[in-house]
């Protein structure tokens, strides 16, 4: 998917998605969505995702910041 030119992110907080991690596809949940470049809102969003089943702690090393083009709505 190309970067969104919308003012709203394509995926919202707590939304369940499928996300590529290397060549594998995992179930994940969006933890946070933020604009890549606050000065250029047309640049798209970065999403912090947590992969389902991976260790869940408050400062989890298993939450990753990813581009929207590797996320898929289930």
N, C-alpha and C positions, 0 to 999 in steps of 0.2 A: 504494500500500500504506500502511496506517495505521502509525504508530509501533509498534514491537514492545514488548510488555510483558514479553518473555522476558528472562532474565538473560544470554542469549547473543545476539550480533549475528546478523542474518539472513545476512550475508555475511562470510566469513573472509578473512584475509590471503592474498594470491596467488590468490584466486578470480577467474576471468574472468567479467565481467558486461557487459551493455549499459547505457550511461549516456547520458541526454539532456544535451546541451550546447546551450543555447538550444532551437531547435526540431529539431535534428538528433540522431540516435542514433549513438553511436560504440561500438566495442569498447573495453573498458577492463579494467584489473586493479586489484583492491583492494590498496592499499599498507598501509592501517592502518584499524582500526575503533576508535572510542572513544565512550564515553557522552557524550551532549550535555550533561547536567547531572549531575555526580557525586553531588549531593544528591538527585536524583530519577531513579532508574534506569528508571522507567517512561516517561521522556520520549523514549526511543529513542536511536539511535546516529547519529553522523556518520561518514562514510567518506571517507578520502583515496584518490582514484583517479588512476591514470595512464592517459591515453588511448593506445591502441596506435597506433604510427606517429608520435606526436608526439615532439619532441626529448627524449631521455633523458639527463639529467645528474644528478649527485648532489643538486643543489639546483635541481631542474627547476621552471620557472615553469608547466609544463604538468601538474603534479599539483594536483588541486583537492579541496577538502573539500566534500562534497555530502551531502544528506539521503538516507536510504534509499528515499524514495518516488520518486526519479528513476532508481533502479537496477532492472534486470531481469535475472534469471538466463537465460542463453541456452538 
